[in-house]
Amino acid sequence: MHIFVQDLTITSRAEDGCVTYIFLESHEQRNRFFLYMSWRDEEAFNRYSEIPLVRAFDSGIAKELLIEPYILDTWKSLG
């Protein structure tokens, strides 16, 4: 898992439009993850969502590894 997360993080940060990409694992609860990412705009995020590594994570890897479904929240800047 950690090798995959490293690859995903490096690939994601290199994408055009990536502002911030942080993938964290809890110290207290091993295998509990938090992913924070910020994109220049919705178009950049949509392009990112289509890259093979991200699609692999969404379609299979995440479902196999996660105890609970992940939550995807989208936010907009207020300033």
N, C-alpha and C positions, 0 to 999 in steps of 0.2 A: 504494500500500500504506500509506504513512504517514498519509494522510488517513483511510483506513478504520480504522487502528489508533487514531488520535485519537478518532474517533467511537465506536468500540467501548469505549475506555477511559472516555470521559465517560459514556456510557450505562451501563456496568457499575458505575462508582462511584456513580451515582445510584440504583441498584437498592436497594430495601429489603432489608436483611440483608447488604449488602456491607461487610466489615470492612476489607479491604485488596485493592487491585487495582493491580498494577505490571506494565507491559509494557515490556520492555527490548530493545534491539538492541546486539549486540556492537560494540565499537570496532575490534577486530582482524579479525573476520570479518563483513563486511557481509552483511546478510540472514540473520544467525543471531539468533534471538529467544529470549527467556526470558519466560515469563508466570507470575507468582505471584499467586494470589488466595486470599483467605480469606473464608469466609461464616459468618454467625451460626450456621447449622444446615443440615442436609441439605435441608430443605424450601425454604429461601431459595435454595440453589444450584440445586435442581431448577426453581424458578420462573425463575431467571436463564437456565438452559439452554434454555428455551422461547421467549425473546424473539426476534423475527425477525432482528435483527442477529447474534446469536450463532449461530442456526441457519444463517444464510447463510455465516458463517465456517466452521462445522463441515462443512457439506455441500458447499461448492464452493470457496470462496476458499482455505482452508487446503490443500486437496488440490492446487490449481493452483500454489500458491506454494512449497510445501514440497518440499525434495529428499528428506527422510526423513519418515516418519510422526511425528506428534507423540506424546509420551508424557503420559498423564494419570495422575497419582498422587493418591490421596486419603489424607489424614492425619487423625489425631485428636489433640486436645489432651491432654496428660498433666498439666496443672495449670493 
